[in-house]
Amino acid sequence: MDWHRIRSDFPILDQQVQGHPLVYLDSAATSQKPRTVIQALSHYYERDNSNVHRALHELSARATDAFEVARKKAAHFIGAASENEIIFTRGTTEGINLVANTWGTQNLRQGDVILVTGMEHHSNLVPWQLLAQRTGAVLKHIPVLDDGTLDNEAIDTLLTEQVKLFAFVHISNSLGTINPARELCARAKAVGVVTLVDGAQSAGHMPIDVQDLGCDFFVLSGHKMCGPTGIGVLYGRMALLETMPPWHGGGEMILSVSFETSSYKPPPHRFEAGTPNIAGVIGLAAAIDYLEGIGLENIQRHDHNLANYAVQRMSEVPGIRILGPQSGHRGSLVAFHLDFAHPHDLVEFANSHGIAMRGGHHCTQPLMKRFKVPGTTRASFYFYNTLEEINRLVEVLFAARAFFT
Ligand code: PLP
């Protein structure tokens, strides 16, 4: 693979920041966009912009076609059995809230258990807390071990028939841990528990096959996989989607409406009230085409090499504590703590050298408490990053040590 040529597909990366070549190491927050995605957005607005599903004119037909083709592409991208199992959302957060407010409200009762893990992003935690408050259900979590993996024995104790839903992150955005999603779904299924996989950090980084994973719901955000912001996917198994009530009411989700009552379309349209993010959906389809053009296995291998090299090189910095698995099996991000600088000071220092990183709790406050750190600095990679950029990061970490001590 010619990764240097692929990198040149991303116009934003070719710039100076604070007088240095930009080193973008914040892809776990949002990825950069290749030219083809940017062009798909401007092509849509320049040539095809129109509302979908509602008109018989040429532009609306083009927009509707592109929109529904995108649904097929998204289904293929994650291995769904049918495009009708693909609901377009604003992103991972909205997908989880949709499940909590529809399936959750319908199925959870006083005393039922919602099981999560100790490494969840707030968006896979707060919606379940709200659901628990509404229904009287109880929220429990699987503890995280010192090496950043889940406590396997605790899973046996906690994953019981009392659990109605097990919602867990595929790749942790704060540790880089890759959870064994297939095995976890199988264990849940064996006791009749519905599963939701938070794929915000895995989609676009590795091949995803929801049928092989055996999950009931899977959520992702387009902006973390080269697509635009404000668009994401909720996958739901049709047998579950069919039983779920709508969440948002409005246009496009109804069959008929009277003053007294309404009847609703089948999934996925039942869950897509109002004018959707048409441009976002078209941009997401362009991102899927782009990623599939490179090959998800190739991306996964390259991500893996970058993360391994980063852990190895960053370990040379005295006073560094790297969170999460120290082995090669990790996602493409490294979160760390330095005993000589607060994450915010370090991120500012790195920024003055052209490096973009993130410092803070990364929306995983319970996990920060678990590891007794106020926050961490996170360097996160994608296939457009290079080993030279990691070398540059290590140079700057050494410079920070000299500066802060
Ligand atoms: N889950 C994980 C693991 C994440 O990393 C993120 C975002 O950082 C989210 C959920 C929320 O994604 P979004 O803000 O795109 O809805």
Residues whose N, C-alpha, C, O or C-beta is under 5 A from the ligand:
A	BS01	PLP	A28 G91 T92 T93 E94 H121 S123 V169 I171 N173 D198 A200 Q201 S221
